[in-house]
Amino acid sequence: MFDRFDRKLNYLRISVTDRCNLRCTYCMPEEGIKLFRHEEILTFDEITGFTKVAVTNGVTKIRITGGEPLVRKGVTALIRMISEIKGIEDLSMTTNGTLLKQYAQELRAAGLHRVNVSLDTIDPEKFKVITRNGNINDVFEGINAAKEAGLFPVKINCVVKDSKEEEEAKAVARFCIDNNLEIRYIHQMDLVRGHFSIVDGGTGGDCSSCNRLRLTSNGKLKPCLFSNIEFDIRELGFEKAINLAAELKPECGSKNETGTFYNIGG
């Protein structure tokens, strides 16, 4: 599947929930959020059915996101359903890591290949401030559990304000070296202002080679994170929504004034 700019679209990011057990300062407002109603959230059958159609159209890479995907009840059953779809070469998940100790083995057994764990500091008190009272030891235990389960490679997503030379980022990098983890630096983004850049250590943010589509937990297919364009897969049907997303994917990101990181998945 190609868009009108001849970019091959083979990567689908699926947000399975807008809920999270942390309240990171750059992702969620302190006062909380207005959550989707239960009936708005896609069922596992809908997600799997859509993914099958996406794979028939050339998608080979799937990433499960949130919110925090591990707070979605029964999410390992969804992983199993998706892993059984022929044609998927890479099935991964982005998580804050706090629940990985509980689910890592189960996720691997269900067919998940690997995980990315969000970690912006290794200082317990600073972590508590960033996440509004999170416990960093839960993340450390989750990372170890992921490694023990064979969810390789375990990658660390580190958000930076300006550069990877910031003291917190350098400390996270040393932690990754010591623990056989891969690191990628993500510059803090602003959807409304249109602030984004290419991920250091990854491919995200490079509009010229963007291969992604994003499915929100309430069924909106977005061809670009930094755009208001979206297509309702329930109203349009899976095939039509995919075709429209590919046809109308913008050449470059601009602004997103209708979505948020916690319900798109970043």
PLY file of the C-alpha trace (Angstrom):
ply
format ascii 1.0
element vertex 266
property float x
property float y
property float z
element edge 265
property int vertex1
property int vertex2
end_header
0.00 0.00 0.00
1.39 3.36 -1.08
0.22 6.91 -0.53
0.13 9.63 -3.19
3.71 10.59 -2.34
4.90 7.05 -3.05
5.56 6.23 0.60
5.02 2.59 1.46
2.55 2.32 4.36
3.34 -0.86 6.27
3.15 0.23 9.92
-0.04 0.41 12.01
-0.08 1.77 15.55
-3.14 0.69 17.54
-4.23 2.52 20.67
-6.28 0.10 22.76
-7.25 2.50 25.57
-7.17 6.17 26.52
-6.63 5.24 30.18
-3.32 5.25 32.02
-2.12 4.49 35.54
0.35 7.40 35.45
-0.18 11.11 34.82
2.98 12.24 33.07
3.22 16.02 32.96
3.79 16.24 29.18
0.97 13.83 28.33
-1.96 14.35 30.69
-3.32 17.43 32.46
-3.11 17.39 36.25
-6.87 17.69 36.64
-7.39 14.47 34.67
-9.10 13.82 31.36
-12.53 13.16 29.93
-12.43 9.44 29.17
-14.18 7.69 26.31
-17.34 5.83 27.27
-17.02 2.06 27.36
-19.22 1.63 24.29
-17.01 4.00 22.30
-13.93 1.82 22.70
-13.21 -0.69 19.94
-13.76 -4.33 20.87
-11.03 -6.91 20.43
-12.95 -8.39 17.51
-13.14 -4.98 15.81
-9.43 -4.34 16.33
-8.50 -7.78 15.04
-10.85 -7.51 12.06
-9.44 -4.15 11.10
-5.88 -5.40 11.51
-6.58 -8.31 9.15
-7.76 -5.89 6.47
-4.73 -3.65 7.07
-2.40 -6.63 6.66
-4.05 -7.61 3.38
-3.27 -4.06 2.25
0.42 -4.41 3.04
0.82 -3.67 6.75
3.50 -5.91 8.28
4.36 -4.03 11.47
1.95 -3.56 14.40
2.52 -1.58 17.60
0.07 -1.65 20.50
-0.18 1.61 22.44
-2.50 3.49 24.82
-2.83 5.40 27.13
-1.15 2.54 28.91
-2.08 -0.62 26.98
-1.60 -2.94 29.95
-4.49 -1.34 31.84
-6.88 -2.63 29.14
-8.54 -5.70 30.64
-7.59 -8.90 28.82
-5.08 -7.21 26.53
-2.98 -10.38 26.28
-5.95 -12.07 24.61
-5.88 -9.31 21.99
-2.16 -9.84 21.48
-2.83 -13.52 20.84
-5.59 -12.71 18.34
-3.36 -10.30 16.43
-0.30 -12.55 16.55
-2.24 -15.26 14.73
-2.78 -13.03 11.69
-0.52 -14.24 8.88
1.70 -11.56 7.39
2.65 -9.68 10.55
6.43 -9.58 10.85
6.80 -7.32 13.89
4.36 -7.12 16.82
5.42 -4.74 19.59
4.05 -2.63 22.42
4.88 0.74 23.94
4.32 0.77 27.71
5.28 2.76 30.78
6.61 -0.53 32.19
4.88 -0.38 35.57
2.78 -3.49 34.89
5.32 -5.48 32.87
6.43 -7.54 35.86
2.90 -8.93 36.00
2.36 -9.43 32.27
5.72 -9.96 30.51
5.68 -13.76 30.41
2.01 -13.82 29.41
2.61 -11.29 26.63
5.51 -13.28 25.21
3.49 -16.48 25.31
0.66 -14.69 23.49
3.00 -13.76 20.64
4.31 -10.28 21.43
7.81 -9.84 20.00
9.23 -6.86 21.88
8.52 -3.77 23.99
9.45 -0.12 24.17
9.45 1.27 27.71
9.04 4.98 28.42
11.70 6.22 30.86
12.80 9.84 31.10
14.88 9.66 34.28
16.37 7.08 36.61
16.05 9.29 39.66
13.16 8.02 41.85
12.11 11.47 43.05
12.26 13.09 39.63
10.32 10.14 38.22
7.68 10.71 40.88
7.40 14.35 39.84
7.25 13.65 36.09
4.65 10.90 36.47
2.81 12.53 39.37
3.60 9.93 42.02
4.78 6.93 40.00
7.19 4.36 41.50
10.29 3.92 39.36
11.07 0.54 40.95
7.98 -0.84 39.21
9.55 0.16 35.89
12.93 -1.35 36.73
11.24 -4.63 37.72
9.18 -4.52 34.55
12.23 -4.07 32.36
13.93 -7.03 34.01
10.78 -9.12 33.56
10.65 -8.21 29.86
14.24 -9.30 29.39
13.64 -12.55 31.25
10.57 -13.23 29.10
12.57 -12.76 25.89
10.85 -9.59 24.68
13.92 -8.48 22.73
15.13 -5.98 22.01
13.89 -3.98 24.98
14.01 -0.35 23.86
13.82 2.72 26.08
11.94 5.82 24.93
13.47 8.86 26.63
11.73 12.21 26.19
14.10 15.19 26.14
13.40 18.91 26.07
16.34 19.97 23.92
18.91 17.23 23.36
20.29 13.89 24.49
23.10 15.80 26.23
20.76 16.76 29.07
21.87 15.29 32.39
18.75 13.13 32.84
19.06 11.76 29.31
22.75 10.92 29.80
21.90 9.09 33.03
19.24 7.06 31.23
21.76 6.27 28.49
24.25 4.93 31.04
21.48 2.83 32.57
20.75 1.38 29.13
24.40 0.52 28.50
24.66 -1.19 31.87
21.48 -3.20 31.29
21.77 -4.14 27.62
18.93 -1.90 26.50
18.54 0.19 23.36
17.70 3.87 23.74
15.90 6.34 21.51
15.50 10.03 22.31
12.19 11.70 21.56
12.06 15.49 21.63
9.07 16.72 23.59
6.28 17.36 21.12
3.37 19.77 21.02
0.44 18.71 18.85
-1.33 22.06 18.80
1.78 24.10 18.05
3.09 21.55 15.58
6.40 20.99 17.35
8.05 17.69 16.40
11.35 16.37 15.11
12.99 13.16 13.98
13.49 10.64 16.77
17.17 10.24 17.67
17.79 6.51 17.36
14.54 5.84 15.51
12.61 6.78 12.38
9.61 8.63 13.80
9.14 12.26 12.86
10.69 11.96 9.39
7.77 12.98 7.18
9.59 12.18 3.93
9.65 8.46 4.75
6.65 8.14 7.08
5.12 4.67 6.78
2.51 4.93 9.58
-1.19 4.87 10.13
-2.70 5.25 13.62
-5.90 3.71 14.93
-7.33 5.35 18.05
-9.09 3.36 20.75
-12.46 4.76 19.65
-12.04 3.77 16.03
-10.58 6.81 14.26
-7.91 6.05 11.68
-5.37 8.87 11.49
-2.91 9.04 8.57
-0.74 11.56 10.45
-0.19 12.34 14.13
0.21 16.05 13.39
-3.01 16.49 11.44
-6.72 16.74 12.21
-7.54 14.28 9.42
-9.19 11.06 10.62
-11.60 8.44 9.34
-14.14 6.53 11.42
-13.68 2.83 10.70
-17.13 1.97 12.07
-18.94 4.47 9.86
-16.90 3.97 6.70
-15.94 0.32 7.00
-12.41 -0.99 7.34
-11.39 -1.07 3.69
-12.72 2.37 2.80
-11.17 3.98 5.86
-7.77 2.51 4.99
-8.02 3.61 1.36
-8.97 7.16 2.34
-6.18 7.36 4.92
-3.63 6.30 2.34
-5.06 8.61 -0.32
-5.24 11.69 1.92
-2.15 11.21 4.08
-0.49 14.65 4.11
3.00 15.14 2.74
4.14 16.60 6.04
2.75 17.02 9.53
1.44 20.41 10.61
-0.82 20.69 13.67
-3.31 18.51 15.52
-5.97 20.52 17.31
-8.44 17.68 17.91
-6.38 14.84 19.39
-4.15 14.21 22.38
-1.22 11.89 23.05
-3.10 9.81 25.60
-5.79 8.75 23.13
-3.73 8.54 19.95
-0.73 6.74 21.36
2.02 9.09 20.13
0 1
1 2
2 3
3 4
4 5
5 6
6 7
7 8
8 9
9 10
10 11
11 12
12 13
13 14
14 15
15 16
16 17
17 18
18 19
19 20
20 21
21 22
22 23
23 24
24 25
25 26
26 27
27 28
28 29
29 30
30 31
31 32
32 33
33 34
34 35
35 36
36 37
37 38
38 39
39 40
40 41
41 42
42 43
43 44
44 45
45 46
46 47
47 48
48 49
49 50
50 51
51 52
52 53
53 54
54 55
55 56
56 57
57 58
58 59
59 60
60 61
61 62
62 63
63 64
64 65
65 66
66 67
67 68
68 69
69 70
70 71
71 72
72 73
73 74
74 75
75 76
76 77
77 78
78 79
79 80
80 81
81 82
82 83
83 84
84 85
85 86
86 87
87 88
88 89
89 90
90 91
91 92
92 93
93 94
94 95
95 96
96 97
97 98
98 99
99 100
100 101
101 102
102 103
103 104
104 105
105 106
106 107
107 108
108 109
109 110
110 111
111 112
112 113
113 114
114 115
115 116
116 117
117 118
118 119
119 120
120 121
121 122
122 123
123 124
124 125
125 126
126 127
127 128
128 129
129 130
130 131
131 132
132 133
133 134
134 135
135 136
136 137
137 138
138 139
139 140
140 141
141 142
142 143
143 144
144 145
145 146
146 147
147 148
148 149
149 150
150 151
151 152
152 153
153 154
154 155
155 156
156 157
157 158
158 159
159 160
160 161
161 162
162 163
163 164
164 165
165 166
166 167
167 168
168 169
169 170
170 171
171 172
172 173
173 174
174 175
175 176
176 177
177 178
178 179
179 180
180 181
181 182
182 183
183 184
184 185
185 186
186 187
187 188
188 189
189 190
190 191
191 192
192 193
193 194
194 195
195 196
196 197
197 198
198 199
199 200
200 201
201 202
202 203
203 204
204 205
205 206
206 207
207 208
208 209
209 210
210 211
211 212
212 213
213 214
214 215
215 216
216 217
217 218
218 219
219 220
220 221
221 222
222 223
223 224
224 225
225 226
226 227
227 228
228 229
229 230
230 231
231 232
232 233
233 234
234 235
235 236
236 237
237 238
238 239
239 240
240 241
241 242
242 243
243 244
244 245
245 246
246 247
247 248
248 249
249 250
250 251
251 252
252 253
253 254
254 255
255 256
256 257
257 258
258 259
259 260
260 261
261 262
262 263
263 264
264 265
